[in-house]
Amino acid sequence: MERDTCRTHFVDAAKVESVAKRMERDDVVRSLAETFRALGDPSRVRILMALSVEELCVCDLANLLGISISAASHQLRILRGLKVVKYRRNGKMVYYSLDDEHIENLFTEGLRHVKE
């Protein structure tokens, strides 16, 4: 018998009901899953790592990561669509940064978790 499963079948209805009331709606769960899925790609993680240090333009990111500008733009478009990164235009240049402090915290905590 597995040691990581209950040896008897018992459902604590009060706990289940309490947790059920605090669960998020399905659309919120799907959005969060999409965000984590996007963070499952090493190229996108490297982009976040770079942007956690400083805002950069697409050309800088492509050069830093050793990928084409087209590939960097593609990855940024995915991250922008999920509100993970944002951009600002300055003349002919477009600079990217992490979208907000929630993304910064998520990235920092995730990095801390895997390094421990």
DSSP file (Angstrom, degrees, kcal/mol; ACC not computed):
  #  RESIDUE AA STRUCTURE BP1 BP2  ACC     N-H-->O    O-->H-N    N-H-->O    O-->H-N    TCO  KAPPA ALPHA  PHI   PSI    X-CA   Y-CA   Z-CA
    1    1 A M              0   0    0      0, 0.0     2,-0.1     0, 0.0     6,-0.1   0.000 360.0 360.0 360.0 142.6    0.0    0.0    0.0
    2    2 A E    >   -     0   0    0      1,-0.1     3,-0.5     4,-0.1     0, 0.0  -0.386 360.0-149.0 -66.6 141.5    1.2    3.5   -0.8
    3    3 A R  T 3  S+     0   0    0      1,-0.2    -1,-0.1    -2,-0.1     4,-0.1   0.645  92.3  62.4 -84.2 -16.2    2.4    5.6    2.1
    4    4 A D  T 3  S+     0   0    0      2,-0.1     2,-0.3     0, 0.0    -1,-0.2   0.189  95.7  68.3 -99.4  18.1    1.3    8.9    0.6
    5    5 A T  S <  S-     0   0    0     -3,-0.5     0, 0.0     1,-0.0     0, 0.0  -0.929  92.2 -91.0-130.1 158.0   -2.4    8.0    0.5
    6    6 A C        -     0   0    0     -2,-0.3    -4,-0.1     1,-0.1    -2,-0.1  -0.317  23.1-143.5 -64.0 148.7   -5.1    7.6    3.1
    7    7 A R  S    S+     0   0    0     -4,-0.1     2,-0.3    -6,-0.1    -1,-0.1   0.552  85.8  36.6 -89.1  -9.5   -5.6    4.1    4.4
    8    8 A T  S    S-     0   0    0      2,-0.1     2,-0.8     0, 0.0    -2,-0.1  -0.950  86.2-113.5-138.1 157.7   -9.3    4.6    4.7
    9    9 A H        +     0   0    0     -2,-0.3     2,-0.3     2,-0.0    -2,-0.0  -0.840  50.7 147.0 -97.9 111.0  -11.9    6.5    2.7
   10   10 A F        -     0   0    0     -2,-0.8     2,-0.5     2,-0.0    -2,-0.1  -0.978  30.3-157.3-145.3 128.8  -13.3    9.4    4.7
   11   11 A V        -     0   0    0     -2,-0.3     2,-1.3     4,-0.0     3,-0.1  -0.934  12.5-145.6-109.4 125.0  -14.4   12.8    3.4
   12   12 A D     >  -     0   0    0     -2,-0.5     4,-2.5     1,-0.2     3,-0.4  -0.735  16.8-169.4 -87.2  93.0  -14.5   15.7    5.8
   13   13 A A  H  > S+     0   0    0     -2,-1.3     4,-2.6     1,-0.2     5,-0.2   0.823  80.8  55.3 -57.2 -36.9  -17.6   17.4    4.4
   14   14 A A  H  > S+     0   0    0      2,-0.2     4,-2.2     1,-0.2    -1,-0.2   0.914 111.0  44.2 -65.1 -42.8  -17.0   20.6    6.4
   15   15 A K  H  > S+     0   0    0     -3,-0.4     4,-2.7     2,-0.2     5,-0.3   0.929 113.6  50.5 -66.2 -44.8  -13.5   21.1    5.1
   16   16 A V  H  X S+     0   0    0     -4,-2.5     4,-2.6     1,-0.2    -2,-0.2   0.924 112.9  46.0 -59.8 -45.4  -14.5   20.3    1.6
   17   17 A E  H  X S+     0   0    0     -4,-2.6     4,-1.7    -5,-0.2    -1,-0.2   0.903 112.1  51.3 -64.2 -42.4  -17.4   22.8    1.7
   18   18 A S  H  X S+     0   0    0     -4,-2.2     4,-0.6    -5,-0.2    -2,-0.2   0.918 114.8  42.1 -61.7 -45.3  -15.2   25.5    3.3
   19   19 A V  H >X S+     0   0    0     -4,-2.7     3,-1.1     1,-0.2     4,-0.7   0.899 109.1  58.9 -69.6 -40.5  -12.5   25.1    0.6
   20   20 A A  H >< S+     0   0    0     -4,-2.6     3,-0.8    -5,-0.3    -1,-0.2   0.864 102.0  55.0 -56.9 -37.6  -15.1   24.9   -2.2
   21   21 A K  H 3< S+     0   0    0     -4,-1.7    -1,-0.3     1,-0.2    -2,-0.2   0.759 109.9  47.1 -67.0 -24.6  -16.4   28.3   -1.2
   22   22 A R  H << S+     0   0    0     -3,-1.1    -1,-0.2    -4,-0.6    -2,-0.2   0.468  85.9 111.9 -98.5  -3.1  -13.0   29.8   -1.6
   23   23 A M    <<  -     0   0    0     -3,-0.8     2,-0.1    -4,-0.7     3,-0.1  -0.411  69.5-115.3 -70.3 147.2  -12.1   28.2   -4.9
   24   24 A E        -     0   0    0      1,-0.1    -1,-0.1    -2,-0.1    -2,-0.1  -0.381  35.3 -89.1 -80.2 160.4  -11.8   30.6   -7.9
   25   25 A R     >  -     0   0    0      1,-0.1     4,-2.1    -2,-0.1     3,-0.4  -0.232  40.2-108.2 -62.8 157.9  -14.1   30.6  -10.9
   26   26 A D  H  > S+     0   0    0      1,-0.2     4,-2.6     2,-0.2     5,-0.2   0.856 118.1  55.6 -59.6 -38.2  -13.2   28.4  -13.9
   27   27 A D  H  > S+     0   0    0      1,-0.2     4,-2.0     2,-0.2    -1,-0.2   0.865 108.6  48.1 -65.8 -34.5  -12.2   31.3  -16.1
   28   28 A V  H  > S+     0   0    0     -3,-0.4     4,-2.3     2,-0.2    -1,-0.2   0.907 111.2  50.3 -69.4 -42.4   -9.7   32.5  -13.4
   29   29 A V  H  X S+     0   0    0     -4,-2.1     4,-2.4     1,-0.2    -2,-0.2   0.915 110.8  49.4 -61.4 -44.0   -8.3   29.0  -13.0
   30   30 A R  H  X S+     0   0    0     -4,-2.6     4,-2.4     2,-0.2    -1,-0.2   0.910 110.4  50.5 -62.9 -42.1   -7.8   28.8  -16.8
   31   31 A S  H  X S+     0   0    0     -4,-2.0     4,-2.1     2,-0.2    -2,-0.2   0.910 111.5  47.5 -62.9 -42.5   -6.1   32.2  -17.0
   32   32 A L  H  X S+     0   0    0     -4,-2.3     4,-2.5     2,-0.2    -1,-0.2   0.911 111.1  51.1 -65.2 -41.7   -3.7   31.2  -14.2
   33   33 A A  H  X S+     0   0    0     -4,-2.4     4,-2.4     1,-0.2    -2,-0.2   0.898 109.2  51.6 -62.2 -40.3   -3.0   27.9  -15.9
   34   34 A E  H  X S+     0   0    0     -4,-2.4     4,-2.4     2,-0.2    -1,-0.2   0.904 109.1  50.7 -61.5 -42.5   -2.2   29.7  -19.2
   35   35 A T  H  X S+     0   0    0     -4,-2.1     4,-1.7     1,-0.2    -2,-0.2   0.940 112.4  45.2 -62.1 -47.3    0.2   32.0  -17.4
   36   36 A F  H  < S+     0   0    0     -4,-2.5     4,-0.3     1,-0.2    -1,-0.2   0.872 110.9  54.4 -65.3 -35.6    2.0   29.1  -15.8
   37   37 A R  H >< S+     0   0    0     -4,-2.4     3,-1.4     1,-0.2    -1,-0.2   0.921 107.4  50.8 -61.9 -43.2    2.1   27.3  -19.1
   38   38 A A  H >< S+     0   0    0     -4,-2.4     3,-1.1     1,-0.3    -1,-0.2   0.859 106.8  54.3 -62.9 -34.7    3.7   30.4  -20.7
   39   39 A L  T 3< S+     0   0    0     -4,-1.7    -1,-0.3     1,-0.2    -2,-0.2   0.518  90.3  79.2 -77.4  -3.4    6.3   30.4  -18.0
   40   40 A G  T <  S+     0   0    0     -3,-1.4    -1,-0.2    -4,-0.3    -2,-0.2   0.422  74.0  90.3 -82.5   1.4    7.1   26.8  -18.8
   41   41 A D  S <> S-     0   0    0     -3,-1.1     4,-2.2     1,-0.1     3,-0.3  -0.877  71.6-144.3-102.8 125.5    9.2   27.8  -21.8
   42   42 A P  H  > S+     0   0    0      0, 0.0     4,-2.4     0, 0.0     5,-0.2   0.852  99.6  54.2 -57.3 -37.4   12.9   28.4  -21.2
   43   43 A S  H  > S+     0   0    0      1,-0.2     4,-1.9     2,-0.2     5,-0.1   0.918 110.6  45.9 -63.2 -42.1   13.1   31.3  -23.8
   44   44 A R  H  > S+     0   0    0     -3,-0.3     4,-2.4     2,-0.2    -1,-0.2   0.867 110.6  53.2 -69.7 -35.1   10.3   33.1  -22.0
   45   45 A V  H  X S+     0   0    0     -4,-2.2     4,-2.6     2,-0.2    -2,-0.2   0.916 108.6  50.4 -63.9 -41.6   11.8   32.5  -18.6
   46   46 A R  H  X S+     0   0    0     -4,-2.4     4,-2.5     2,-0.2    -2,-0.2   0.893 108.7  52.2 -62.8 -38.9   15.1   34.0  -19.9
   47   47 A I  H  X S+     0   0    0     -4,-1.9     4,-2.8     2,-0.2    -2,-0.2   0.940 111.1  46.6 -61.0 -46.9   13.1   37.0  -21.2
   48   48 A L  H  X S+     0   0    0     -4,-2.4     4,-1.6     1,-0.2    -2,-0.2   0.891 110.4  53.5 -62.4 -39.0   11.5   37.4  -17.7
   49   49 A M  H  < S+     0   0    0     -4,-2.6     4,-0.5     2,-0.2    -1,-0.2   0.932 112.1  44.4 -60.9 -45.5   14.9   37.0  -16.1
   50   50 A A  H >X S+     0   0    0     -4,-2.5     4,-1.9     1,-0.2     3,-1.4   0.928 113.9  49.1 -64.4 -45.5   16.4   39.8  -18.3
   51   51 A L  H 3< S+     0   0    0     -4,-2.8    47,-0.6     1,-0.3    -1,-0.2   0.690 100.2  65.6 -72.4 -16.9   13.4   42.1  -17.8
   52   52 A S  T 3< S+     0   0    0     -4,-1.6    -1,-0.3    -5,-0.2    -2,-0.2   0.693 108.7  41.5 -74.1 -16.6   13.5   41.6  -14.0
   53   53 A V  T <4 S-     0   0    0     -3,-1.4     2,-0.3    -4,-0.5    -2,-0.2   0.852 132.4 -19.8 -92.4 -44.8   16.9   43.4  -14.2
   54   54 A E     <  -     0   0    0     -4,-1.9    -1,-0.4    42,-0.0     2,-0.2  -0.986  68.4 -94.7-163.5 149.8   16.1   46.1  -16.6
   55   55 A E        -     0   0    0     -2,-0.3     2,-0.3    -3,-0.1    42,-0.2  -0.501  49.3-176.4 -69.2 142.5   13.7   47.1  -19.4
   56   56 A L  E     -A   96   0A   0     40,-1.7    40,-3.4    -2,-0.2     2,-0.1  -0.953  24.2-119.1-140.0 155.4   15.0   46.2  -22.8
   57   57 A C  E  >  -A   95   0A   0     -2,-0.3     4,-2.4    38,-0.3     5,-0.2  -0.465  39.1-102.1 -87.6 169.3   14.0   46.6  -26.4
   58   58 A V  H  > S+     0   0    0     36,-0.7     4,-2.8     1,-0.2     5,-0.2   0.891 122.2  53.1 -59.4 -41.7   13.4   43.6  -28.7
   59   59 A C  H  > S+     0   0    0      1,-0.2     4,-2.4     2,-0.2    -1,-0.2   0.912 109.4  48.6 -62.6 -42.5   16.8   43.9  -30.3
   60   60 A D  H  > S+     0   0    0      2,-0.2     4,-2.8     1,-0.2    -2,-0.2   0.928 113.2  47.5 -62.2 -45.0   18.6   43.9  -26.9
   61   61 A L  H  X S+     0   0    0     -4,-2.4     4,-2.6     2,-0.2    -2,-0.2   0.922 111.5  50.0 -63.0 -44.6   16.6   40.8  -25.8
   62   62 A A  H  X>S+     0   0    0     -4,-2.8     5,-2.1     1,-0.2     4,-1.2   0.924 114.0  45.7 -59.9 -45.0   17.3   39.0  -29.1
   63   63 A N  H  <5S+     0   0    0     -4,-2.4     3,-0.3    -5,-0.2    -2,-0.2   0.928 113.3  49.2 -64.1 -46.1   21.0   39.7  -28.8
   64   64 A L  H  <5S+     0   0    0     -4,-2.8    -2,-0.2     1,-0.2    -1,-0.2   0.892 118.1  39.2 -59.8 -42.8   21.2   38.8  -25.1
   65   65 A L  H  <5S-     0   0    0     -4,-2.6    -1,-0.2    -5,-0.2    -2,-0.2   0.559 106.9-122.3 -88.4  -9.1   19.4   35.5  -25.7
   66   66 A G  T  <5S+     0   0    0     -4,-1.2     2,-0.3    -3,-0.3    -3,-0.2   0.870  71.5 120.0  69.6  36.3   21.1   34.6  -29.0
   67   67 A I      < -     0   0    0     -5,-2.1    -1,-0.3    -6,-0.2    -2,-0.1  -0.816  68.9 -87.9-125.3 167.5   17.8   34.4  -30.9
   68   68 A S     >  -     0   0    0     -2,-0.3     4,-2.5     1,-0.1     5,-0.2  -0.316  32.8-117.3 -72.0 158.5   16.4   36.2  -33.9
   69   69 A I  H  > S+     0   0    0      1,-0.2     4,-2.7     2,-0.2     5,-0.2   0.881 118.1  55.0 -61.0 -38.0   14.4   39.4  -33.5
   70   70 A S  H  > S+     0   0    0      2,-0.2     4,-2.2     1,-0.2    -1,-0.2   0.909 108.3  47.2 -62.0 -43.1   11.4   37.6  -34.9
   71   71 A A  H  > S+     0   0    0      2,-0.2     4,-2.2     1,-0.2    -2,-0.2   0.908 112.9  48.8 -66.5 -41.5   11.7   34.9  -32.3
   72   72 A A  H  X S+     0   0    0     -4,-2.5     4,-2.5     1,-0.2    -2,-0.2   0.922 111.2  50.3 -63.3 -43.3   12.0   37.4  -29.5
   73   73 A S  H  X S+     0   0    0     -4,-2.7     4,-2.3     1,-0.2    -2,-0.2   0.897 109.0  52.2 -61.3 -40.9    9.0   39.3  -30.8
   74   74 A H  H  X S+     0   0    0     -4,-2.2     4,-1.8     2,-0.2    -1,-0.2   0.936 111.5  45.5 -60.8 -47.6    7.0   36.1  -31.0
   75   75 A Q  H  X S+     0   0    0     -4,-2.2     4,-2.2     1,-0.2    -2,-0.2   0.895 113.0  50.6 -64.7 -39.8    7.8   35.2  -27.3
   76   76 A L  H  X S+     0   0    0     -4,-2.5     4,-2.9     1,-0.2    -1,-0.2   0.867 106.0  55.8 -65.9 -36.1    7.1   38.8  -26.2
   77   77 A R  H  X S+     0   0    0     -4,-2.3     4,-2.2     2,-0.2    -1,-0.2   0.907 108.6  47.8 -62.6 -41.5    3.7   38.8  -28.0
   78   78 A I  H  X S+     0   0    0     -4,-1.8     4,-1.0     2,-0.2    -2,-0.2   0.944 114.7  45.4 -62.8 -48.2    2.7   35.6  -26.0
   79   79 A L  H  <>S+     0   0    0     -4,-2.2     5,-2.9     1,-0.2     6,-0.8   0.869 112.5  51.0 -65.6 -36.9    3.8   37.2  -22.8
   80   80 A R  H ><5S+     0   0    0     -4,-2.9     3,-1.7     1,-0.2    -1,-0.2   0.897 105.2  56.4 -67.0 -39.9    2.1   40.5  -23.6
   81   81 A G  H 3<5S+     0   0    0     -4,-2.2    -1,-0.2     1,-0.3    -2,-0.2   0.766 109.5  46.4 -62.2 -26.0   -1.1   38.7  -24.4
   82   82 A L  T 3<5S-     0   0    0     -4,-1.0    -1,-0.3    -3,-0.3    -2,-0.2   0.295 116.2-115.1 -98.2   7.4   -1.1   37.1  -20.9
   83   83 A K  T < 5S+     0   0    0     -3,-1.7    -3,-0.2     2,-0.2    -2,-0.1   0.846  82.7 122.2  60.8  36.4   -0.2   40.5  -19.2
   84   84 A V  S   <S+     0   0    0     -5,-2.9    15,-2.7     1,-0.2    16,-0.3   0.783  76.6  22.5 -93.7 -35.8    3.1   39.2  -18.1
   85   85 A V  E     -B   98   0A   0     -6,-0.8     2,-0.3    13,-0.3    13,-0.2  -0.889  67.5-163.4-125.6 160.6    5.1   42.0  -19.9
   86   86 A K  E     -B   97   0A   0     11,-2.6    11,-2.2    -2,-0.3     2,-0.3  -0.885   8.9-145.6-133.8 167.4    4.2   45.4  -21.1
   87   87 A Y  E     -B   96   0A   0     -2,-0.3     2,-0.4     9,-0.2     9,-0.2  -0.931   6.4-160.5-134.6 160.1    5.8   47.8  -23.5
   88   88 A R  E     -B   95   0A   0      7,-2.2     7,-3.0    -2,-0.3     2,-0.4  -0.996  18.7-133.3-136.8 142.9    6.3   51.5  -24.0
   89   89 A R  E     -B   94   0A   0     -2,-0.4     2,-0.4     5,-0.2     5,-0.2  -0.796  18.9-179.1 -97.8 135.6    7.2   53.3  -27.2
   90   90 A N  E >   -B   93   0A   0      3,-3.3     3,-2.0    -2,-0.4     2,-0.4  -0.840  65.6 -61.1-132.8  94.8    9.9   55.9  -27.2
   91   91 A G  T 3  S-     0   0    0     -2,-0.4    -1,-0.0     1,-0.3     0, 0.0  -0.537 120.7 -14.8  65.3-122.1   10.2   57.3  -30.8
   92   92 A K  T 3  S+     0   0    0     -2,-0.4     2,-0.3    -3,-0.1    -1,-0.3   0.476 123.7  88.8 -89.8  -3.2   11.2   54.4  -33.0
   93   93 A M  E <   - B   0  90A   0     -3,-2.0    -3,-3.3   -36,-0.0     2,-0.5  -0.716  58.9-158.2-100.0 146.8   12.1   52.2  -30.1
   94   94 A V  E     - B   0  89A   0     -2,-0.3   -36,-0.7    -5,-0.2     2,-0.4  -0.991  11.7-161.9-123.4 122.3    9.8   49.8  -28.1
   95   95 A Y  E     -AB  57  88A   0     -7,-3.0    -7,-2.2    -2,-0.5     2,-0.3  -0.865   2.8-152.9-109.2 137.0   10.9   48.9  -24.6
   96   96 A Y  E     +AB  56  87A   0    -40,-3.4   -40,-1.7    -2,-0.4     2,-0.3  -0.802  18.5 164.3-108.3 149.3    9.6   45.9  -22.7
   97   97 A S  E     - B   0  86A   0    -11,-2.2   -11,-2.6    -2,-0.3   -45,-0.1  -0.941  48.9 -73.2-149.1 168.3    9.4   45.4  -18.9
   98   98 A L  E     - B   0  85A   0    -47,-0.6   -13,-0.3    -2,-0.3   -14,-0.1  -0.415  48.2-121.8 -64.0 145.4    7.6   43.1  -16.5
   99   99 A D  S    S-     0   0    0    -15,-2.7     2,-0.3     1,-0.1   -14,-0.1   0.899  72.3 -32.7 -62.6 -46.0    3.9   44.0  -16.4
  100  100 A D  S  > S-     0   0    0    -16,-0.3     4,-1.9   -17,-0.1     3,-0.4  -0.931  70.6 -76.7-161.9-177.7    3.6   44.8  -12.7
  101  101 A E  H  > S+     0   0    0     -2,-0.3     4,-2.8     1,-0.2     5,-0.2   0.764 120.7  63.6 -66.0 -25.1    4.8   43.9   -9.2
  102  102 A H  H  > S+     0   0    0      2,-0.2     4,-2.7     1,-0.2    -1,-0.2   0.926 105.9  44.2 -63.9 -43.0    2.7   40.7   -9.2
  103  103 A I  H  > S+     0   0    0     -3,-0.4     4,-2.8     2,-0.2     5,-0.2   0.912 112.7  52.2 -67.1 -42.5    4.7   39.3  -12.0
  104  104 A E  H  X S+     0   0    0     -4,-1.9     4,-2.7     1,-0.2    -2,-0.2   0.935 113.1  44.8 -57.4 -46.6    7.9   40.5  -10.4
  105  105 A N  H  X S+     0   0    0     -4,-2.8     4,-3.0     2,-0.2     5,-0.3   0.911 112.6  50.9 -64.8 -43.5    6.9   38.7   -7.2
  106  106 A L  H  X S+     0   0    0     -4,-2.7     4,-2.3     2,-0.2    -2,-0.2   0.928 114.5  43.6 -60.0 -45.8    5.8   35.5   -9.0
  107  107 A F  H  X S+     0   0    0     -4,-2.8     4,-2.6     2,-0.2    -2,-0.2   0.934 115.4  47.9 -66.0 -46.5    9.1   35.4  -10.9
  108  108 A T  H  X S+     0   0    0     -4,-2.7     4,-2.6    -5,-0.2    -2,-0.2   0.921 114.5  45.7 -61.5 -45.9   11.2   36.1   -7.8
  109  109 A E  H  X S+     0   0    0     -4,-3.0     4,-2.5     2,-0.2    -1,-0.2   0.899 112.8  50.5 -66.7 -40.4    9.4   33.6   -5.6
  110  110 A G  H  X S+     0   0    0     -4,-2.3     4,-2.1    -5,-0.3    -2,-0.2   0.917 112.2  47.1 -62.2 -42.9    9.6   30.9   -8.4
  111  111 A L  H  X S+     0   0    0     -4,-2.6     4,-1.5     1,-0.2    -2,-0.2   0.918 112.2  49.8 -64.2 -43.9   13.3   31.5   -8.8
  112  112 A R  H  X S+     0   0    0     -4,-2.6     4,-1.1    -5,-0.2    -2,-0.2   0.903 108.8  54.3 -60.9 -41.1   13.8   31.4   -5.0
  113  113 A H  H >< S+     0   0    0     -4,-2.5     3,-0.5     1,-0.2    -2,-0.2   0.924 110.5  43.6 -59.9 -47.3   11.8   28.1   -4.9
  114  114 A V  H 3< S+     0   0    0     -4,-2.1    -1,-0.2     1,-0.2    -2,-0.2   0.740 111.9  54.5 -75.3 -20.3   13.9   26.3   -7.5
  115  115 A K  H 3<        0   0    0     -4,-1.5    -1,-0.2     1,-0.2    -2,-0.2   0.681 360.0 360.0 -84.5 -17.7   17.2   27.6   -6.0
  116  116 A E    <<        0   0    0     -4,-1.1    -1,-0.2    -3,-0.5    -2,-0.1   0.487 360.0 360.0 -79.1 360.0   16.5   26.3   -2.5
